Amino acid sequence: MRPIALITGASRGLGEAIARELAATHDLLLGARSADSLSNLVTDLPGARPWPVDVTDYPAVAEAVRGIDRLDVLVHNAGVASLGTVEESSVEQWRDMLEANVVAVAELTRLLLPALRAANGHVVLINSGAGLRAHAGWGGYAATKFALRAFGDALRLEEPQLRVTSVHPGRIDTDMQRAIVAREQRDYNADEFLTPQTVARAVRNAVETPGDGHPTEIVLRPINRSG
């Protein structure tokens, strides 16, 4: 029986790249808000099934995990980012980011702990460089990623039979990144950023680390190839 991996935020960008990396070795549950957004990826990847649910809709999440009795890999990739200084940031921005980036991760993990324990599973938290160092204008987002790192550290101690990996990539060439750069009012240069495939390969390497090793943190930074 092939191992099973659940990937949230799998419909595009880094989540899609992670799904394609793990497809050769895992049966996949592909998370996104709608099944339609996953249709092309499910067609491309035999053994993949859509798992359409808004991860901040907790009754729906509780229903969606019913029947998952064993889970080898849980990749928390879904999340949101909103720029703004402390002065500019609204209560709604703080709440939205904390809800998506921390609370939803904690609740989905909690619900799936029996399935993860049954498989001696692996939880992968897609964090950020902002989870290691905050920058001006990114305070709210960084706060959620620092909290996500703390969640991973606590989970690792509380569930010693699981492996828990926090992945801290620098900025990645995705549609979300293009929107962020547009808000920064500067030209977009893909060479400034990591490719989703590079980060996805790091996730796969972590998952494939032999069982005597525990990859607790992975930090990736882009090499500027524009010069």
C-alpha positions as CSV (number, residue, x, y, z in Angstrom):
1,M,0.0,0.0,0.0
2,R,1.4,3.4,-1.0
3,P,1.8,6.1,1.6
4,I,-0.8,8.9,1.6
5,A,0.0,12.6,1.6
6,L,-2.5,15.4,2.2
7,I,-1.4,18.8,0.8
8,T,-3.3,22.0,1.5
9,G,-3.3,24.8,-1.0
10,A,-2.5,22.4,-3.8
11,S,-4.3,24.0,-6.7
12,R,-1.4,26.3,-7.8
13,G,2.1,27.6,-7.1
14,L,4.1,25.8,-4.5
15,G,1.3,23.5,-3.4
16,E,1.0,22.2,-7.0
17,A,4.8,21.8,-7.3
18,I,4.8,19.8,-4.0
19,A,2.0,17.6,-5.3
20,R,3.9,16.8,-8.5
21,E,7.1,16.0,-6.5
22,L,5.3,13.6,-4.3
23,A,3.0,12.0,-6.9
24,A,5.5,9.3,-7.9
25,T,5.7,7.9,-4.4
26,H,2.4,8.8,-2.7
27,D,-1.3,8.7,-3.2
28,L,-2.4,12.3,-2.8
29,L,-5.2,14.2,-1.2
30,L,-5.1,17.6,-2.8
31,G,-6.6,20.4,-0.7
32,A,-8.1,23.6,-2.1
33,R,-11.3,25.6,-1.6
34,S,-13.0,24.2,-4.7
35,A,-12.8,20.9,-6.6
36,D,-12.9,22.8,-9.9
37,S,-9.5,24.5,-9.1
38,L,-8.0,21.0,-8.7
39,S,-9.5,19.3,-11.8
40,N,-6.5,19.7,-14.1
41,L,-4.0,18.6,-11.5
42,V,-6.1,15.5,-10.5
43,T,-6.2,14.6,-14.2
44,D,-2.4,14.9,-14.5
45,L,-1.6,12.8,-11.4
46,P,-2.9,9.3,-11.2
47,G,-3.7,8.3,-7.6
48,A,-4.6,11.9,-6.7
49,R,-8.0,12.8,-5.3
50,P,-9.5,16.3,-4.6
51,W,-10.0,17.3,-1.0
52,P,-12.0,20.5,-1.5
53,V,-12.6,22.4,1.8
54,D,-11.9,25.9,3.2
55,V,-9.4,25.1,6.0
56,T,-10.9,27.9,8.1
57,D,-14.4,26.4,8.0
58,Y,-13.8,24.1,11.0
59,P,-17.1,22.1,10.9
60,A,-16.4,21.4,7.2
61,V,-12.8,20.4,7.9
62,A,-14.0,18.0,10.7
63,E,-16.4,16.4,8.2
64,A,-13.7,16.3,5.5
65,V,-11.2,14.3,7.6
66,R,-13.8,11.6,8.4
67,G,-12.5,8.4,7.0
68,I,-8.8,9.4,7.0
69,D,-7.6,6.6,9.3
70,R,-4.0,6.7,8.3
71,L,-1.9,9.6,7.0
72,D,1.8,9.4,6.2
73,V,2.4,13.0,5.3
74,L,0.6,16.2,6.0
75,V,1.9,19.3,4.2
76,H,0.5,22.6,5.4
77,N,0.9,24.9,2.5
78,A,-2.3,27.0,2.4
79,G,-1.9,30.5,3.8
80,V,-2.3,34.2,3.2
81,A,-0.1,37.2,3.2
82,S,-1.0,40.8,3.7
83,L,1.5,43.7,3.6
84,G,1.3,46.7,5.9
85,T,3.2,48.5,8.6
86,V,2.0,48.3,12.2
87,E,0.3,51.7,11.7
88,E,-1.4,50.6,8.5
89,S,-2.5,47.1,9.5
90,S,-6.2,46.6,10.4
91,V,-7.7,44.2,12.9
92,E,-9.2,42.3,10.0
93,Q,-5.8,41.8,8.4
94,W,-4.3,40.4,11.6
95,R,-7.3,38.1,12.2
96,D,-7.3,36.8,8.6
97,M,-3.6,36.0,8.7
98,L,-3.7,34.4,12.1
99,E,-6.7,32.4,11.2
100,A,-5.3,31.0,8.0
101,N,-1.7,30.7,8.9
102,V,-1.9,29.4,12.5
103,V,-5.3,28.5,13.8
104,A,-6.4,26.5,10.7
105,V,-3.0,24.6,10.8
106,A,-3.4,23.8,14.4
107,E,-7.0,22.5,14.1
108,L,-6.3,20.4,11.0
109,T,-3.3,18.9,12.6
110,R,-5.3,18.2,15.8
111,L,-8.0,16.4,13.9
112,L,-5.6,14.3,12.0
113,L,-3.3,13.3,14.9
114,P,-4.8,9.8,15.2
115,A,-4.2,9.2,11.5
116,L,-0.7,10.6,11.7
117,R,0.1,8.5,14.8
118,A,-1.1,5.4,13.0
119,A,1.5,5.9,10.3
120,N,4.3,7.4,12.4
121,G,3.7,10.3,10.0
122,H,5.4,13.4,9.0
123,V,4.0,17.0,9.3
124,V,5.6,19.6,7.0
125,L,4.9,23.2,7.8
126,I,5.6,25.6,4.9
127,N,6.8,28.6,6.9
128,S,8.8,31.5,5.5
129,G,12.0,33.4,5.9
130,A,9.7,35.8,7.7
131,G,9.3,33.1,10.4
132,L,13.0,33.6,11.3
133,R,13.3,37.4,10.9
134,A,10.7,40.1,10.6
135,H,11.0,43.1,8.2
136,A,9.4,46.5,8.1
137,G,6.0,46.2,6.4
138,W,5.7,42.5,7.1
139,G,5.1,42.6,10.8
140,G,1.7,40.9,10.8
141,Y,2.7,38.2,8.4
142,A,6.0,37.6,10.3
143,A,4.1,37.3,13.6
144,T,2.0,34.5,12.1
145,K,5.0,32.7,10.8
146,F,6.9,33.0,14.1
147,A,3.8,31.5,15.7
148,L,3.7,28.7,13.2
149,R,7.4,27.9,14.0
150,A,6.5,27.7,17.7
151,F,3.6,25.4,16.9
152,G,5.9,23.1,15.0
153,D,8.4,23.1,17.9
154,A,5.7,22.2,20.4
155,L,4.2,19.5,18.2
156,R,7.6,17.9,17.8
157,L,8.0,17.7,21.5
158,E,4.5,16.5,22.2
159,E,4.3,13.9,19.5
160,P,7.8,12.3,19.5
161,Q,6.6,9.5,17.2
162,L,6.0,12.0,14.4
163,R,8.5,13.9,12.3
164,V,7.8,17.7,12.1
165,T,9.7,19.8,9.6
166,S,9.5,23.6,9.3
167,V,10.5,24.8,5.8
168,H,11.6,28.4,5.7
169,P,12.0,29.5,2.0
170,G,12.8,32.9,0.8
171,R,10.5,34.6,-1.7
172,I,9.1,32.2,-4.4
173,D,8.2,32.9,-8.0
174,T,4.4,32.5,-7.8
175,D,1.2,34.4,-8.7
176,M,1.0,35.6,-5.1
177,Q,4.6,36.9,-5.3
178,R,3.7,38.9,-8.4
179,A,0.8,40.5,-6.5
180,I,3.1,41.3,-3.6
181,V,5.7,42.9,-5.9
182,A,2.9,44.9,-7.6
183,R,1.9,46.3,-4.2
184,E,5.5,47.2,-3.6
185,Q,5.4,49.2,-6.8
186,R,8.4,47.7,-8.5
187,D,9.2,45.7,-11.5
188,Y,8.9,41.9,-11.3
189,N,12.1,39.9,-12.0
190,A,11.6,36.1,-11.6
191,D,15.3,35.7,-11.2
192,E,15.2,37.3,-7.8
193,F,13.1,34.4,-6.4
194,L,13.2,30.7,-5.8
195,T,11.3,28.5,-8.1
196,P,8.4,26.5,-6.7
197,Q,10.1,23.3,-8.0
198,T,13.2,24.0,-5.9
199,V,11.2,24.3,-2.7
200,A,9.1,21.3,-3.6
201,R,12.2,19.2,-4.1
202,A,13.4,20.3,-0.6
203,V,10.0,19.1,0.8
204,R,10.4,15.8,-1.0
205,N,14.0,15.4,0.3
206,A,12.7,15.9,3.9
207,V,9.9,13.4,3.4
208,E,12.4,10.9,2.0
209,T,15.0,11.3,4.7
210,P,15.6,7.8,6.2
211,G,13.7,7.1,9.4
212,D,16.7,7.5,11.7
213,G,16.9,11.2,10.8
214,H,14.6,14.0,11.7
215,P,14.8,17.1,9.4
216,T,13.5,19.7,11.9
217,E,14.2,22.9,9.9
218,I,15.0,23.7,6.3
219,V,16.1,27.2,5.3
220,L,16.3,28.1,1.6
221,R,17.4,31.4,0.1
222,P,17.3,32.4,-3.6
223,I,20.5,33.0,-5.6
224,N,20.1,36.2,-7.6
225,R,20.7,35.1,-11.2
226,S,20.0,38.5,-12.8
227,G,23.5,39.8,-12.8
